[in-house]
Amino acid sequence: MGSILEYLQAMPEYSLTDRAGQIQCPTLITQAENDPLAAFADQLYDALECPKELIQFTAAEGADNHCEMHARTLFHQRTFDWLDDVLSNE
């Protein structure tokens, strides 16, 4: 891409709107309470047909911002626990 305009024109192609149902591998969705980008996590979770889990993070845990940034240790703990469960079933 040679310009910002070309980048913006290409962005709609990078959507899971019609593709989420094609995902087959186990999928973890995380949702931080006050992250506006995570507001659509429930919709993505509902669209998935594969093995899936939704883990929610809260302000009370200090994990309510984008990417659970202020509680990375908690995020890592829950994510790696999920991976342990998924990979132990393989």
Protein Blocks (a to p, Z undefined) as FASTA:
>chain_A
ZZfklmmmmmmmmccklmmmmpmbdcdddddfklmklmmmmmmmmmpcbdcddddddfkl
opabghhlmlmmlmmmmmmmmmmmmmmmZZ
